Amino acid sequence: MRAGYAEVVKYGLIDDPAFFAWCEENGARVIAGDRDALAYAVRASVEAKARIVAADERETGARALLNLGHTFAHALETSAGYDETLLHGEAVAAGMALAFQLSAALGVCDANEAGRVVRHLDAMGLNNDLRSLAGGPYDAARLIELMEHDKKAEDGAMTLVLARGIGQAFVQKRAAAESVRALLDAKLKDAA
């Protein structure tokens, strides 16, 4: 349920701050399997995905926003060896936290907004501490290498979904590897 919830809360982070606020108030109910909360969360997620896909059927623009957190997540999953110790949704949650933290580090997102995202994921039991995330230990250089070879990369340059705030995701082509490396190094500092 937690892993699935990461994909649900993603829709609020992409372009629906009201849904994110709903998730903050009702996320625990969703994870606990409350039928009403779960039904609302699934309906809202399906409607959001349908709206985004319908607006960009050929994946030339806004549909890429569905990848929020996924470039980081795919690198984490690959590094972990896809051995099921790290579930996809757990990796996505960590990736979304990293995307918001990177956005804040770059000055495009208020640090309080990024902190709000991280706190919510923590509250829902979704670990985003790379030092203790399942599947580790992780290495910043290896994660960067994997991200530069992600299917969304162009000519070896990372494409990331970042955010100007909650509900304000955008695609950043040719993301600066140095900034990503600095973030990952900081998050992995003192890792065992």
N, CA, C and O of each residue as an XYZ file, in Angstrom:
768
protein
N       0.822     -1.201      0.000
C       0.000      0.000      0.000
C       0.865      1.264      0.000
O       0.565      2.234     -0.696
N       1.941      1.236      0.791
C       2.808      2.417      0.819
C       3.446      2.672     -0.548
O       3.490      3.807     -1.024
N       3.933      1.607     -1.166
C       4.569      1.759     -2.474
C       3.573      2.306     -3.488
O       3.918      3.177     -4.287
N       2.357      1.811     -3.464
C       1.319      2.319     -4.361
C       0.942      3.750     -4.046
O       0.637      4.538     -4.941
N       0.966      4.078     -2.768
C       0.606      5.437     -2.355
C       1.568      6.468     -2.951
O       1.153      7.585     -3.259
N       2.822      6.117     -3.114
C       3.782      7.052     -3.703
C       3.326      7.500     -5.079
O       3.467      8.671     -5.432
N       2.780      6.578     -5.856
C       2.296      6.935     -7.199
C       1.021      7.763     -7.117
O       0.731      8.539     -8.028
N       0.263      7.611     -6.051
C      -0.952      8.410     -5.862
C      -0.589      9.852     -5.523
O      -1.061     10.783     -6.176
N       0.246     10.038     -4.505
C       0.586     11.386     -4.061
C       1.314     12.157     -5.157
O       1.298     13.388     -5.172
N       1.941     11.445     -6.059
C       2.647     12.064     -7.190
C       1.738     13.018     -7.962
O       2.187     14.068     -8.420
N       0.464     12.658     -8.108
C      -0.439     13.504     -8.896
C      -0.679     14.855     -8.243
O      -0.853     15.853     -8.942
N      -0.691     14.905     -6.929
C      -0.800     16.187     -6.260
C       0.457     17.015     -6.453
O       0.392     18.235     -6.603
N       1.596     16.347     -6.448
C       2.866     17.042     -6.603
C       3.074     17.565     -8.019
O       3.744     18.578     -8.216
N       2.501     16.876     -9.003
C       2.666     17.297    -10.394
C       1.921     18.600    -10.661
O       2.516     19.591    -11.085
N       0.605     18.590    -10.408
C      -0.158     19.786    -10.799
C      -1.456     20.003    -10.024
O      -2.348     20.710    -10.492
N      -1.562     19.402     -8.849
C      -2.810     19.527     -8.101
C      -2.525     19.699     -6.604
O      -2.632     18.740     -5.839
N      -2.163     20.916     -6.188
C      -1.835     21.132     -4.782
C      -3.002     20.825     -3.837
O      -2.782     20.450     -2.685
N      -4.227     20.979     -4.311
C      -5.379     20.653     -3.459
C      -5.418     19.144     -3.190
O      -5.762     18.722     -2.086
N      -5.070     18.337     -4.188
C      -5.037     16.891     -3.971
C      -3.897     16.523     -3.031
O      -4.049     15.625     -2.202
N      -2.761     17.201     -3.145
C      -1.675     16.939     -2.201
C      -2.127     17.259     -0.774
O      -1.849     16.496      0.152
N      -2.818     18.377     -0.598
C      -3.333     18.729      0.734
C      -4.299     17.654      1.227
O      -4.288     17.297      2.405
N      -5.133     17.139      0.325
C      -6.042     16.043      0.691
C      -5.216     14.831      1.141
O      -5.546     14.182      2.134
N      -4.148     14.536      0.408
C      -3.278     13.413      0.766
C      -2.659     13.622      2.146
O      -2.561     12.677      2.929
N      -2.243     14.843      2.447
C      -1.675     15.108      3.762
C      -2.679     14.780      4.868
O      -2.302     14.255      5.916
N      -3.928     15.082      4.640
C      -4.966     14.838      5.643
C      -5.458     13.392      5.648
O      -5.902     12.896      6.683
N      -5.382     12.711      4.500
C      -6.027     11.401      4.361
C      -5.096     10.267      3.970
O      -5.547      9.132      3.816
N      -3.818     10.541      3.806
C      -2.875      9.511      3.373
C      -2.849      8.292      4.272
O      -2.794      7.163      3.785
N      -2.886      8.505      5.565
C      -2.869      7.370      6.495
C      -4.105      6.497      6.307
O      -4.029      5.274      6.432
N      -5.230      7.114      6.012
C      -6.460      6.348      5.756
C      -6.316      5.524      4.479
O      -6.766      4.380      4.418
N      -5.685      6.112      3.458
C      -5.476      5.383      2.197
C      -4.606      4.160      2.456
O      -4.948      3.049      2.051
N      -3.492      4.368      3.124
C      -2.556      3.277      3.390
C      -3.192      2.196      4.267
O      -2.886      1.012      4.125
N      -4.073      2.611      5.170
C      -4.759      1.651      6.042
C      -5.862      0.883      5.312
O      -6.436     -0.059      5.858
N      -6.153      1.295      4.073
C      -7.160      0.595      3.281
C      -8.583      1.066      3.508
O      -9.525      0.363      3.141
N      -8.767      2.243      4.105
C     -10.112      2.802      4.270
C     -10.771      2.887      2.887
O     -10.250      3.535      1.979
N     -11.906      2.234      2.745
C     -12.547      2.104      1.424
C     -12.868      3.448      0.790
O     -12.616      3.635     -0.401
N     -13.415      4.386      1.551
C     -13.785      5.681      0.988
C     -12.556      6.477      0.561
O     -12.517      7.043     -0.532
N     -11.562      6.513      1.429
C     -10.333      7.247      1.110
C      -9.617      6.604     -0.067
O      -9.126      7.299     -0.957
N      -9.558      5.287     -0.070
C      -8.894      4.570     -1.153
C      -9.617      4.799     -2.478
O      -8.981      5.018     -3.508
N     -10.941      4.746     -2.446
C     -11.726      4.969     -3.675
C     -11.494      6.373     -4.214
O     -11.338      6.565     -5.420
N     -11.474      7.355     -3.313
C     -11.239      8.728     -3.767
C      -9.835      8.876     -4.348
O      -9.660      9.499     -5.396
N      -8.838      8.310     -3.676
C      -7.452      8.423     -4.128
C      -7.262      7.772     -5.493
O      -6.593      8.333     -6.360
N      -7.843      6.600     -5.688
C      -7.721      5.903     -6.971
C      -8.428      6.696     -8.063
O      -7.885      6.882     -9.152
N      -9.638      7.162     -7.769
C     -10.392      7.937     -8.766
C      -9.626      9.200     -9.156
O      -9.493      9.510    -10.340
N      -9.128      9.921     -8.165
C      -8.383     11.153     -8.451
C      -7.125     10.864     -9.261
O      -6.780     11.628    -10.163
N      -6.446      9.781     -8.954
C      -5.217      9.417     -9.672
C      -5.514      9.034    -11.109
O      -4.819      9.470    -12.027
N      -6.540      8.223    -11.308
C      -6.903      7.797    -12.663
C      -7.340      9.003    -13.496
O      -6.955      9.137    -14.657
N      -8.142      9.871    -12.896
C      -8.583     11.067    -13.626
C      -7.407     11.959    -13.982
O      -7.356     12.503    -15.085
N      -6.464     12.117    -13.069
C      -5.285     12.952    -13.336
C      -4.442     12.356    -14.453
O      -4.015     13.067    -15.363
N      -4.203     11.055    -14.384
C      -3.394     10.427    -15.430
C      -4.096     10.508    -16.773
O      -3.461     10.803    -17.786
N      -5.389     10.252    -16.794
C      -6.151     10.329    -18.054
C      -6.090     11.735    -18.639
O      -5.931     11.898    -19.849
N      -6.213     12.744    -17.792
C      -6.166     14.131    -18.254
C      -4.800     14.456    -18.853
O      -4.711     15.073    -19.914
N      -3.742     14.040    -18.169
C      -2.389     14.331    -18.633
C      -2.090     13.586    -19.935
O      -1.533     14.166    -20.867
N      -2.457     12.312    -20.002
C      -2.202     11.523    -21.211
C      -3.032     12.048    -22.379
O      -2.529     12.134    -23.500
N      -4.287     12.398    -22.139
C      -5.141     12.918    -23.217
C      -4.583     14.226    -23.782
O      -4.713     14.495    -24.976
N      -3.970     15.024    -22.934
C      -3.398     16.299    -23.382
C      -2.095     16.108    -24.155
O      -1.643     17.024    -24.842
N      -1.489     14.923    -24.049
C      -0.184     14.681    -24.678
C      -0.053     13.200    -25.045
O       0.783     12.481    -24.498
N      -0.884     12.769    -25.968
C      -0.921     11.350    -26.338
C       0.389     10.839    -26.910
O       0.692      9.654    -26.773
N       1.167     11.688    -27.542
C       2.390     11.257    -28.211
C       3.659     11.495    -27.380
O       4.773     11.357    -27.886
N       3.483     11.847    -26.119
C       4.603     12.069    -25.197
C       5.598     13.112    -25.709
O       6.803     12.866    -25.760
N       5.081     14.256    -26.078
C       5.962     15.321    -26.551
C       6.056     16.495    -25.574
O       6.778     17.459    -25.831
N       5.334     16.418    -24.463
C       5.348     17.539    -23.526
C       4.945     17.147    -22.124
O       5.708     16.507    -21.400
N       3.734     17.539    -21.745
C       3.265     17.416    -20.359
C       3.251     15.983    -19.834
O       3.350     15.777    -18.624
N       3.133     15.013    -20.692
C       3.090     13.624    -20.223
C       4.374     13.230    -19.495
O       4.358     12.351    -18.633
N       5.462     13.867    -19.837
C       6.734     13.584    -19.163
C       6.663     13.888    -17.667
O       7.460     13.364    -16.888
N       5.710     14.732    -17.264
C       5.570     15.056    -15.850
C       5.218     13.831    -15.015
O       5.473     13.802    -13.811
N       4.632     12.823    -15.652
C       4.299     11.579    -14.951
C       5.551     10.888    -14.419
O       5.460      9.988    -13.583
N       6.720     11.309    -14.903
C       7.986     10.722    -14.474
C       8.582     11.411    -13.246
O       9.747     11.184    -12.919
N       7.803     12.245    -12.564
C       8.319     12.899    -11.371
C       8.901     11.848    -10.427
O       8.213     10.907    -10.032
N      10.167     12.018    -10.073
C      10.850     11.101     -9.166
C      11.409      9.856     -9.819
O      12.196      9.135     -9.205
N      11.015      9.589    -11.058
C      11.354      8.310    -11.677
C      12.790      8.203    -12.175
O      13.334      7.099    -12.198
N      13.418      9.286    -12.570
C      14.811      9.176    -13.018
C      15.691      8.783    -11.837
O      16.550      7.910    -11.960
N      15.476      9.426    -10.699
C      16.183      9.011     -9.481
C      15.795      7.580     -9.121
O      16.652      6.761     -8.787
N      14.490      7.285     -9.192
C      13.986      5.963     -8.786
C      14.595      4.844     -9.616
O      15.012      3.823     -9.069
N      14.650      5.026    -10.927
C      15.194      3.974    -11.786
C      16.665      3.724    -11.479
O      17.125      2.583    -11.514
N      17.402      4.788    -11.179
C      18.812      4.616    -10.811
C      18.928      3.859     -9.490
O      19.775      2.975     -9.352
N      18.092      4.197     -8.533
C      18.105      3.492     -7.245
C      17.749      2.025     -7.432
O      18.399      1.149     -6.861
N      16.720      1.752     -8.227
C      16.298      0.364     -8.457
C      17.390     -0.436     -9.157
O      17.658     -1.580     -8.790
N      18.019      0.161    -10.162
C      19.082     -0.531    -10.880
C      20.256     -0.799     -9.947
O      20.808     -1.899     -9.932
N      20.631      0.206     -9.172
C      21.725      0.038     -8.229
C      21.413     -1.055     -7.207
O      22.303     -1.798     -6.793
N      20.161     -1.145     -6.807
C      19.741     -2.164     -5.836
C      19.623     -3.546     -6.465
O      19.440     -4.536     -5.757
N      19.727     -3.618     -7.783
C      19.701     -4.905     -8.466
C      18.309     -5.472     -8.712
O      18.169     -6.661     -8.999
N      17.292     -4.649     -8.606
C      15.910     -5.107     -8.830
C      15.620     -6.399     -8.080
O      14.950     -7.291     -8.599
N      16.133     -6.494     -6.849
C      15.989     -7.744     -6.099
C      14.801     -7.746     -5.147
O      14.719     -8.604     -4.269
N      13.911     -6.834     -5.300
C      12.672     -6.713     -4.522
C      12.886     -6.226     -3.101
O      11.930     -6.165     -2.328
N      14.118     -5.875     -2.730
C      14.294     -5.263     -1.414
C      13.810     -3.820     -1.455
O      13.386     -3.272     -0.438
N      13.874     -3.207     -2.635
C      13.407     -1.838     -2.847
C      12.268     -1.897     -3.851
O      12.491     -2.174     -5.030
N      11.053     -1.639     -3.396
C       9.893     -1.652     -4.289
C       9.889     -0.397     -5.148
O      10.440      0.633     -4.758
N       9.262     -0.487     -6.326
C       9.228      0.644     -7.252
C       8.663      1.894     -6.579
O       9.242      2.974     -6.700
N       7.570      1.765     -5.891
C       6.959      2.920     -5.242
C       7.835      3.523     -4.161
O       7.833      4.738     -3.962
N       8.586      2.681     -3.460
C       9.528      3.184     -2.464
C      10.625      4.003     -3.145
O      11.021      5.059     -2.653
N      11.106      3.505     -4.276
C      12.130      4.234     -5.038
C      11.564      5.536     -5.581
O      12.250      6.558     -5.579
N      10.320      5.512     -6.046
C       9.675      6.727     -6.563
C       9.525      7.761     -5.453
O       9.773      8.947     -5.672
N       9.121      7.319     -4.261
C       8.988      8.258     -3.142
C      10.331      8.922     -2.845
O      10.401     10.141     -2.691
N      11.395      8.124     -2.765
C      12.725      8.689     -2.538
C      13.102      9.623     -3.680
O      13.695     10.677     -3.450
N      12.762      9.242     -4.914
C      13.058     10.072     -6.074
C      12.302     11.390     -6.064
O      12.852     12.423     -6.447
N      11.045     11.368     -5.630
C      10.275     12.615     -5.553
C      10.862     13.531     -4.487
O      10.962     14.741     -4.691
N      11.249     12.958     -3.355
C      11.890     13.770     -2.316
C      13.166     14.406     -2.872
O      13.414     15.594     -2.665
N      13.965     13.614     -3.573
C      15.196     14.148     -4.163
C      14.896     15.226     -5.206
O      15.602     16.232     -5.266
N      13.870     15.035     -6.018
C      13.512     16.033     -7.037
C      13.134     17.357     -6.378
O      13.534     18.422     -6.848
N      12.368     17.293     -5.299
C      11.991     18.529     -4.610
C      13.189     19.136     -3.886
O      13.342     20.357     -3.868
N      14.034     18.308     -3.292
C      15.223     18.830     -2.618
C      16.184     19.457     -3.623
O      16.789     20.490     -3.337
N      16.330     18.842     -4.796
C      17.178     19.427     -5.834
C      16.578     20.743     -6.313
O      17.297     21.722     -6.512
N      15.277     20.764     -6.495
C      14.607     21.999     -6.922
C      14.872     23.118     -5.918
O      15.126     24.257     -6.309
N      14.812     22.796     -4.633
C      15.092     23.800     -3.600
C      16.557     24.223     -3.648
O      16.865     25.410     -3.536
N      17.460     23.259     -3.814
C      18.891     23.569     -3.876
C      19.215     24.469     -5.067
O      20.124     25.296     -5.000
N      18.470     24.303     -6.150
C      18.677     25.119     -7.347
C      17.991     26.479     -7.238
O      18.189     27.347     -8.088
N      17.189     26.662     -6.199
C      16.507     27.941     -5.995
C      15.234     28.114     -6.793
O      14.719     29.227     -6.898
N      14.714     27.033     -7.359
C      13.476     27.152     -8.144
C      12.245     26.787     -7.322
O      11.117     27.038     -7.747
N      12.456     26.193     -6.142
C      11.365     25.778     -5.266
C      11.686     26.245     -3.853
O      12.826     26.135     -3.402
N      10.706     26.751     -3.172
C      10.879     27.165     -1.791
C      11.255     25.949     -0.942
O      10.634     24.892     -1.053
N      12.256     26.104     -0.110
C      12.724     25.004      0.740
C      11.618     24.493      1.662
O      11.591     23.308      1.995
N      10.708     25.372      2.077
C       9.595     24.944      2.928
C       8.671     23.988      2.185
O       8.154     23.037      2.771
N       8.465     24.239      0.899
C       7.621     23.344      0.092
C       8.297     21.978     -0.035
O       7.651     20.940      0.114
N       9.600     21.988     -0.312
C      10.335     20.730     -0.416
C      10.277     19.985      0.911
O      10.082     18.769      0.935
N      10.444     20.702      2.004
C      10.379     20.089      3.325
C       9.012     19.493      3.608
O       8.902     18.436      4.230
N       7.987     20.164      3.157
C       6.617     19.658      3.338
C       6.445     18.321      2.633
O       5.823     17.407      3.176
N       6.985     18.200      1.439
C       6.907     16.943      0.681
C       7.650     15.840      1.432
O       7.118     14.747      1.632
N       8.867     16.131      1.841
C       9.682     15.142      2.553
C       8.987     14.707      3.845
O       8.936     13.516      4.151
N       8.455     15.664      4.597
C       7.762     15.329      5.853
C       6.545     14.443      5.596
O       6.285     13.511      6.357
N       5.808     14.726      4.540
C       4.628     13.904      4.256
C       5.038     12.478      3.887
O       4.447     11.516      4.377
N       6.030     12.344      3.041
C       6.485     11.003      2.666
C       6.972     10.247      3.900
O       6.668      9.066      4.066
N       7.722     10.922      4.757
C       8.172     10.309      6.017
C       6.978      9.868      6.860
O       6.960      8.758      7.391
N       5.990     10.737      6.977
C       4.817     10.436      7.796
C       4.054      9.222      7.272
O       3.393      8.518      8.036
N       4.151      8.983      5.966
C       3.462      7.843      5.367
C       4.326      6.578      5.386
O       3.945      5.548      4.831
N       5.491      6.667      6.030
C       6.362      5.496      6.142
C       7.183      5.223      4.902
O       7.665      4.108      4.703
N       7.344      6.240      4.066
C       8.135      6.099      2.835
C       9.514      6.711      3.083
O       9.672      7.932      3.093
N      10.486      5.862      3.279
C      11.840      6.285      3.594
C      12.463      7.012      2.405
O      12.435      6.517      1.278
N      13.021      8.180      2.667
C      13.740      8.879      1.598
C      15.151      9.243      2.038
O      15.789     10.115      1.449
N      15.632      8.571      3.075
C      17.003      8.754      3.538
C      17.869      7.737      2.790
O      17.797      6.539      3.065
N      18.678      8.209      1.856
C      19.484      7.306      1.030
C      20.461      6.471      1.852
O      20.906      5.418      1.394
N      20.797      6.920      3.047
C      21.720      6.167      3.888
C      21.088      4.893      4.442
O      21.792      3.938      4.768
N      19.757      4.881      4.549
C      19.080      3.709      5.116
C      18.029      3.121      4.182
O      17.305      2.204      4.568
N      17.937      3.633      2.969
C      16.953      3.139      2.009
C      17.270      1.696      1.625
O      18.427      1.343      1.400
N      16.241      0.879      1.555
C      16.414     -0.525      1.166
C      17.197     -0.626     -0.137
O      17.091      0.240     -1.005
N      17.981     -1.687     -0.264
C      18.740     -1.916     -1.493
C      20.112     -1.287     -1.509
O      20.877     -1.515     -2.445
N      20.450     -0.495     -0.494
C      21.732      0.176     -0.455
C      22.843     -0.762     -0.024
O      22.603     -1.956      0.159
N      24.032     -0.259      0.138
C      24.406      1.149      0.098
C      24.463      1.686     -1.337
O      24.707      0.952     -2.295
N      24.231      2.976     -1.436
C      24.228      3.640     -2.736
C      25.475      4.500     -2.883
O      26.043      4.977     -1.901
N      25.884      4.684     -4.129
C      27.067      5.466     -4.464
C      26.653      6.570     -5.424
O      26.045      6.296     -6.459
N      26.975      7.809     -5.093
C      26.557      8.949     -5.901
C      27.044      8.840     -7.347
O      26.274      9.086     -8.276
N      28.295      8.480     -7.546
C      28.835      8.388     -8.906
C      28.076      7.351     -9.727
O      27.769      7.579    -10.897
N      27.780      6.223     -9.113
C      27.038      5.167     -9.817
C      25.616      5.635    -10.143
O      25.122      5.381    -11.242
N      24.962      6.309     -9.210
C      23.609      6.809     -9.471
C      23.613      7.823    -10.613
O      22.733      7.795    -11.473
N      24.603      8.718    -10.622
C      24.710      9.710    -11.718
C      24.884      8.993    -13.050
O      24.216      9.322    -14.030
N      25.780      8.017    -13.084
C      26.014      7.259    -14.324
C      24.712      6.630    -14.816
O      24.397      6.701    -16.003
N      23.973      6.029    -13.925
C      22.701      5.399    -14.306
C      21.690      6.431    -14.789
O      20.964      6.188    -15.753
N      21.641      7.579    -14.126
C      20.700      8.628    -14.526
C      21.053      9.205    -15.891
O      20.166      9.581    -16.657
N      22.331      9.275    -16.193
C      22.753      9.795    -17.499
C      22.435      8.824    -18.633
O      22.468      9.195    -19.807
N      22.127      7.578    -18.272
C      21.773      6.577    -19.281
C      20.300      6.177    -19.206
O      19.879      5.211    -19.842
N      19.527      6.920    -18.429
C      18.091      6.677    -18.319
C      17.446      6.884    -19.693
O      17.958      7.636    -20.522
N      16.330      6.215    -19.918
C      15.662      6.306    -21.226
C      15.245      7.733    -21.578
O      15.041      8.035    -22.754
N      15.115      8.611    -20.591
C      14.716      9.987    -20.863
C      15.912     10.906    -21.109
O      15.740     12.061    -21.499
N      17.124     10.392    -20.882
C      18.325     11.197    -21.102
C      18.477     11.490    -22.594
O      18.073     10.702    -23.449
N      19.065     12.632    -22.875
C      19.330     13.019    -24.268
C      20.812     13.303    -24.416
O      21.352     14.191    -23.758
N      21.465     12.546    -25.282
C      22.900     12.714    -25.527
C      23.708     12.656    -24.232
O      24.648     13.429    -24.047
N      23.343     11.746    -23.345
C      24.065     11.569    -22.101
C      23.765     12.603    -21.034
O      24.372     12.583    -19.963
N      22.825     13.518    -21.314
C      22.461     14.536    -20.328
C      21.124     14.157    -19.688
O      20.185     13.746    -20.369
N      21.065     14.303    -18.379
C      19.859     13.929    -17.638
C      18.676     14.823    -17.963
O      18.811     16.033    -18.147
N      17.517     14.193    -18.029
C      16.259     14.913    -18.063
C      15.551     14.574    -16.757
O      15.327     13.404    -16.445
N      15.207     15.597    -16.006
C      14.558     15.402    -14.715
C      13.236     16.148    -14.681
O      13.058     17.141    -15.386
N      12.321     15.675    -13.870
C      11.126     16.440    -13.560
C      11.399     17.089    -12.219
O      11.599     16.408    -11.213
N      11.405     18.408    -12.215
C      11.642     19.190    -11.009
C      10.360     19.946    -10.673
O       9.330     19.725    -11.310
N      10.410     20.830     -9.687
C       9.197     21.533     -9.281
C       9.506     22.951     -8.810
O      10.522     23.212     -8.166
N       8.600     23.848     -9.152
C       8.667     25.217     -8.644
C       7.933     25.314     -7.307
O       8.016     26.326     -6.611
N       7.225     24.261     -6.966
C       6.460     24.162     -5.735
C       5.534     22.965     -5.841
O       5.522     22.267     -6.855
N       4.766     22.731     -4.800
C       3.804     21.622     -4.834
C       2.758     21.932     -5.887
O       2.129     22.990     -5.876
N       2.584     20.971     -6.808
C       1.634     21.153     -7.904
C       2.177     21.964     -9.062
O       1.418     22.413     -9.921
N       3.490     22.156     -9.091
C       4.107     22.981    -10.138
C       5.327     22.280    -10.739
O       6.417     22.849    -10.794
N       5.130     21.056    -11.181
C       6.233     20.283    -11.769
C       6.542     20.778    -13.172
O       5.670     21.297    -13.869
N       7.786     20.613    -13.573
C       8.216     20.964    -14.923
C       9.368     20.050    -15.333
O      10.044     19.460    -14.491
N       9.574     19.947    -16.644
C      10.642     19.108    -17.178
C      11.898     19.958    -17.339
O      11.867     21.040    -17.925
N      13.004     19.440    -16.802
C      14.296     20.102    -16.939
C      15.197     19.211    -17.785
O      15.727     18.209    -17.305
N      15.360     19.586    -19.038
C      16.279     18.857    -19.906
C      17.697     19.329    -19.608
O      17.912     20.454    -19.158
N      18.646     18.461    -19.864
C      20.049     18.766    -19.641
C      20.319     19.261    -18.216
O      21.010     20.258    -18.006
N      19.767     18.549    -17.262
C      19.974     18.900    -15.855
C      21.458     18.807    -15.529
O      22.156     17.908    -15.998
N      21.919     19.728    -14.737
C      23.344     19.800    -14.404
C      23.746     18.644    -13.494
O      23.297     18.548    -12.352
N      24.591     17.780    -14.016
C      25.057     16.623    -13.250
C      25.767     17.056    -11.972
O      25.702     16.353    -10.963
N      26.448     18.209    -12.001
C      27.177     18.676    -10.822
C      26.220     18.950     -9.669
O      26.520     18.631     -8.518
N      25.073     19.540     -9.977
C      24.088     19.845     -8.934
C      23.487     18.571     -8.368
O      23.284     18.456     -7.159
N      23.203     17.613     -9.243
C      22.659     16.335     -8.802
C      23.695     15.616     -7.945
O      23.365     15.049     -6.903
N      24.947     15.644     -8.389
C      26.029     14.995     -7.643
C      26.177     15.617     -6.260
O      26.340     14.902     -5.272
N      26.123     16.945     -6.184
C      26.246     17.622     -4.886
C      25.121     17.206     -3.950
O      25.358     16.969     -2.765
N      23.917     17.116     -4.461
C      22.787     16.688     -3.635
C      22.979     15.259     -3.158
O      22.835     14.969     -1.970
N      23.308     14.360     -4.092
C      23.483     12.956     -3.731
C      24.628     12.776     -2.736
O      24.518     12.000     -1.787
N      25.722     13.494     -2.960
C      26.846     13.425     -2.009
C      26.399     13.860     -0.618
O      26.749     13.225      0.377
N      25.629     14.940     -0.549
C      25.145     15.424      0.747
C      24.209     14.420      1.389
O      24.265     14.224      2.603
N      23.359     13.784      0.618
C      22.392     12.829      1.160
C      23.054     11.522      1.572
O      22.544     10.813      2.440
N      24.187     11.202      0.954
C      24.882      9.949      1.266
C      26.016     10.144      2.274
O      26.655      9.173      2.680
N      26.265     11.363      2.671
C      27.361     11.660      3.598
C      27.226     10.817      4.857
O      26.138     10.663      5.413
N      28.328     10.289      5.281
C      28.391      9.447      6.471
C      27.667      8.129      6.273
O      27.366      7.434      7.243
N      27.379      7.773      5.006
C      26.717      6.478      4.763
C      27.673      5.355      5.098
O      28.878      5.451      4.870
N      27.125      4.311      5.631
C      27.966      3.151      5.984
C      28.300      2.355      4.763
O      28.997      1.344      4.856
